[in-house]
Amino acid sequence: MSTEFSLDLRLARRKSGLTQKDVAHLLGVYQSVVSDLERGRTIPTLTQIVTLSLLYDRSFESLFSWIMSDVRKQLTDRLRTIPEKVRSYAGTFNRDATLSRLRQRLAAVKSKYDGS
C-alpha cells in the first residue's frame, strides 16, 4: 500500500480533530484497524473507503490518487494491446465507441494531472 495514502489518511484525520478511536467507532472497527490503515499495513474495504470519504469530506479519487494513477496507466497500456478485430454481433455493437471514449477519458485525465 502507498505510504502517500497512509500519510494522507493520517493528515486528514488530524485536520479533522478526530482521534483514531473516534474514526474506529465511526467505521465500526477496532482502533488497531485505523492504526493499520494509517501505517499502510492494510488496504481499506470498499465500505471503509466510502465512510472515510464521507468522514473527511474528500472525494474517493483524492484519497486514492495513488491507486487511480496506477490503474489509469495499466488501462492505457492494456488498451494499446487490445485485439482490434473481434467477431461482430449484437453484443459487440458499442465496443469500438466504448474503447474510443475510454481512450479519450484516459488521455484527458493524463493531461490534467501530467500537464501534457
C-alpha positions in Angstrom: 0.0 0.0 0.0 1.2 3.5 -0.7 2.9 5.4 2.0 1.4 8.6 0.4 -2.1 7.2 1.1 -1.3 6.4 4.7 0.2 9.8 5.4 -2.8 11.5 3.7 -5.2 9.4 5.7 -3.4 10.3 9.0 -3.3 14.0 8.0 -7.0 14.1 7.1 -7.8 12.6 10.5 -5.6 15.1 12.3 -7.0 18.0 10.4 -10.5 16.9 11.3 -9.6 16.8 15.0 -10.7 13.2 15.4 -8.8 10.6 17.3 -8.1 7.1 16.0 -10.7 5.9 18.5 -13.3 8.3 17.0 -12.6 7.1 13.5 -12.6 3.5 14.6 -16.0 4.0 16.2 -17.4 5.7 13.1 -16.0 2.9 10.9 -17.3 0.2 13.2 -13.9 -1.3 13.7 -11.2 -1.6 16.4 -8.7 1.3 16.8 -5.9 -1.1 15.7 -7.6 -1.2 12.2 -7.3 2.6 11.9 -3.7 2.4 13.0 -3.0 -0.3 10.4 -4.6 1.8 7.7 -2.6 4.9 8.7 0.6 2.9 8.8 0.0 1.3 5.4 -0.3 -2.2 6.7 -3.8 -2.9 5.3 -5.9 -1.6 2.5 -9.4 -0.4 3.4 -12.5 -2.2 2.3 -14.9 -0.5 -0.1 -17.3 0.3 2.8 -14.4 1.8 4.8 -13.3 3.8 1.7 -16.8 5.3 1.3 -17.0 6.0 5.0 -13.6 7.7 5.1 -14.6 9.8 2.0 -17.7 11.0 3.8 -16.0 11.4 7.1 -13.2 13.6 5.8 -15.3 15.2 3.0 -12.8 14.0 0.4 -13.5 12.5 -2.9 -12.6 8.9 -3.5 -10.1 9.9 -6.1 -8.4 12.4 -3.8 -8.0 9.8 -1.1 -6.8 7.1 -3.5 -4.9 9.1 -6.2 -2.0 6.7 -5.9 -4.1 3.7 -7.0 -6.1 5.7 -9.5 -2.8 6.7 -11.2 -1.6 3.1 -11.3 -4.9 1.9 -12.7 -5.0 4.6 -15.4 -1.5 3.6 -16.5 -2.4 -0.1 -16.6 -5.6 0.6 -18.6 -3.7 2.8 -21.0 -1.1 0.1 -21.5 -3.7 -2.6 -21.9 -5.7 -0.5 -24.4 -2.6 -0.5 -26.7 -2.7 -4.2 -27.0 -6.4 -5.0 -27.0 -7.3 -7.0 -30.1 -8.7 -4.8 -32.8 -10.7 -7.4 -34.6 -13.4 -9.3 -32.8 -16.4 -11.2 -34.0 -19.1 -8.7 -34.7 -22.6 -9.4 -33.2 -25.2 -7.5 -31.3 -23.2 -7.8 -28.0 -20.2 -6.0 -29.5 -22.1 -3.3 -31.3 -20.8 -0.5 -29.0 -17.3 -1.9 -28.4 -15.4 0.5 -30.7 -17.2 3.5 -29.3 -16.7 2.4 -25.7 -13.0 1.8 -26.3 -12.7 5.2 -28.0 -14.4 7.0 -25.2 -12.2 5.2 -22.6 -9.0 6.3 -24.5 -10.3 9.9 -24.6 -11.1 9.9 -20.9 -7.7 8.5 -20.0 -5.9 11.0 -22.2 -7.9 13.9 -20.7 -7.1 12.7 -17.2 -3.4 12.3 -18.1 -3.2 15.8 -19.5 -5.0 17.1 -16.4 -2.6 15.5 -14.0 0.6 15.5 -16.1 0.2 18.8 -17.8 0.8 17.1 -21.1 
